[in-house]
Amino acid sequence: MGRRITTVTGKGQVTIPTEFREALQLKAKDKVAFELVDGELRLIPIKSTLLAGFGAVKPKERPEDFERIRREVREERAEAVLKEMKE
């Protein structure tokens, strides 16, 4: 496919050339991620907003104790409901 040159606008925007958009099956309003690796910028299509957030929050510990996390969430919800009922 090769290299294509495009211009950065005053707002920091660039147009992704048609052949690249088609190859990546990108449409208007699709999400993309930018990744800088060894001085090269990579464009990664994101097909799900759930996947777009993957890795955004680093775990406090590894391996994660999901049962503990679920228990804490349940307890916090229960406390919020009790507080709401008292008001």
N, C-alpha and C positions, 0 to 999 in steps of 0.2 A: 504494500500500500504506500509505503514511503513517507516522506516528511512533507508537511505543508506549513507555510508561513502565514500567520495571521497577526493582526494588530491588537494591542491592548488599548481599550478606550480609557478615557479620563476617569471612568468609574471602576476601572480594573476588570472590565469584562472582555471576553474574547468570544468569537464565533467558532464553534466546532465545525470543521468542514463537513459537508454533506456525506462524503464517502465514509468518514469515520463515524458519524451519527448512524448511518445505515448499518455499518458493520457491527456497531454496538447495540443496534436496535433501540436507539434513544429517540424519544418523542418529546414534544413540548411538555413541560412540568415534571419530567422525570428527574430523579435525584442522581447526582454523581458525587463521588468522593475524590479528593485530591490527596496523593501520597507522594512525599518527597523521599526518594531513596538514592543515596550516593550521588546527589546533585541532579538527578533526573526526576521530572514530575510525571506521575502516572495518573491517568484518569480512569476511575473505576465506576462502572454503572451500578447503581443501587436500585434493586427491584422492589425492595420492601423497606418501609420506614423503620420497621422493627430491626431489620438487619443493619440499617444505617447507624443505629445506636450501639451496635455490638462492639464491645471493647471500650466504650467511652468511659465506663466506670471501672476502675481497677479494684479487685477484691482486697479486703483488709488482710486476709490470710488465705493461704492455700494449703491443703484443699479446703474449699468452703464448706461450712457445716450448714447445709440447706435446711435440715430439720430444725436447728436452732433459730435460723432466720425466720422460718415459717411460724414457729412458736412465738417469737418476739412480735411479729406482725399481728398475729391473733390477739396477743395480750394488749398491744397498743390499741387495736380496734375496739376491744372490749372496754378498755378504760375510757375511750372517747365516747362510746355509746352510753356508759354509765354516767359520765359527766353531763352528757346531753340530756339524759332522763332527769337528772337532778335540777336542771335549769328550768 
